[in-house]
Amino acid sequence: MTDFLEKTFRLKEHQTDVRTEILAGITTFMTMAYILAVNPGILSAAGMDAGAVFTATALGACLGTLLMALFSNYPFALAPGMGLNAFFAYTVVGQMGYSWQIALAAVFVEGILFIVLSLTKVREALFNSIPPALKFGVTSGIGLFITFIGLQNSKLVVAGPTLVGLYPFKAALADGTFWSTGIGALLALIGILLTAVMMTKKVPGGILVGILVTWGLGMICELTGIYVPNPKLGMFSVMPSFANGISVPSLAPTFMQLDFSVIFTFNFITIMLSFMFVDLFDTLGTLIGVASKAKMLDKDGKLPKIEGALLADSIATTGGALLGTSTVTTFVESSAGVAVGGRTGLTAVTVAVLFFLSLFFAPIFLAIPAFATAPALVIVGFLMVSSLLNVDFDDMTEAIPAFVAAVAMPFMYSISEGISMGVISYVAINLLSGEYKNKKTSWIVYVLAVIFILKYIYV
């Protein structure tokens, strides 16, 4: 067996061994397993069946990660991406009013186009055409957006006289809702603090541990009567139900449920472009960033065999849409496995196997409440916002568009609006200030700006 693994993954050539690779795979899985609890919660807000989404999430992650190992022999893991799932549920379905079936169709088409672009190396060229400031601004904006969603889902932030405000603990005590929504909000706050401390201490799988500890506190509160489930308030029992035994939730409610009825409309194209834009540099940025930490880049700063990695990502996105989940992408948490020595596809295979085994623990993952997953959303949001530090704030033509893209997402409650505003402001500021003469901005950016302007005029 060891000889087979050595021959398949060329372990000695990459200065690693079976034990190190498996340990790296377990570490990576621990750091990203939170998606199994978070993704069903987010996509269920779009009306999708949580059980089916859980199964699609696990299978999509398993498929994508196996393809990564097969096509590139890299230790990178894939799963439905944070931010992309929020765009799917809260913007395309929640704000724009499309069905989740149409949103899945947009993800599927995006995946097909990316397969073609990956095979022709156009995807890499597209990534290089986007100004770095916009990449950092959009990434930061998605971080702010999912943080806001986490705070809302946990009821720490609620609607108020000033549009939004802190949960009214005193008023909730008076009307009795505190023992449902109020306890959930308090537990979310405790979970955020605990997760932050674990991240500070570099505890392996700190985000997942934060979810489990917060959930454990919730179960204790429910057993002691401190937390009272109230479905009318969206506060359900946090106790896992094994009434149906250990079974895998059916994929039927989401499998092959794509709606192509509006595929040729302008709005569908803009939705698909928004998915593409985010996925484009999210994947490439993650690949380059994690590979850099593992010293896998060549002397020119490029990642060898990146075409295989991009193809795996593209096929996983298409397969994920058919299964019934939002865009599957490479996870930055792969860096956790790389940090403990993962260097080959054996690390990825280990992650894929663990995602498959997680299917048989669905009752546990599906019982995790929104207030327990809120810490994951907030901390992941924080990690994404830090990319804004890479923007040169002395250059206003770069910094202002990045800032616009970042703040537009949470304030307009839409990732696509942030992308549109960022691109339009970048082109407008550079054209009107005359700074475009000193830059080699790709024509693709100008075309995107025109498309987004037309969207506001005609949609």
Secondary structure, DSSP 8 states (H G I E B T S, - for coil): -HHHHHHHH-TGGGT--HHHHHHHHHHHHHHHTTHHHHHHHHHHTTT--HHHHHHHHHHHHHHHHHHHHHHH-----EEE-TTHHHIIIIIIIIIT---HHHHHHHHHHHHHHHHHHHHTTHHHHHHHHS-HHHHHHHHHHHHHHHHHHHHHHTTSEEEETTEEEE--HHHHHHHTGGGTHHHHHHHHHHHHHHHHHHHHTT-TTHHHHHHHHHHHHHHHHHHTTSS--BGGGTB---S---TT-S----STTTTT----TTTTSHHHHHHHHHHHHHHHHHHHHHHHHHHHHTT---TTS--TTHHHHHHHHHHHHHHHHHHT-S-EEE-TTHHHHHHTT--SHHHHHHHHHHHHHGGGGHHHHHH--HHHHHHHHHHHHHHHHGGGGGS-TT-HHHHHHHHHHHHHHHHHT-HHHHHHHHHHHHHHHHHHHTGGGGS---HHHHHHHHHHHHHHHH-
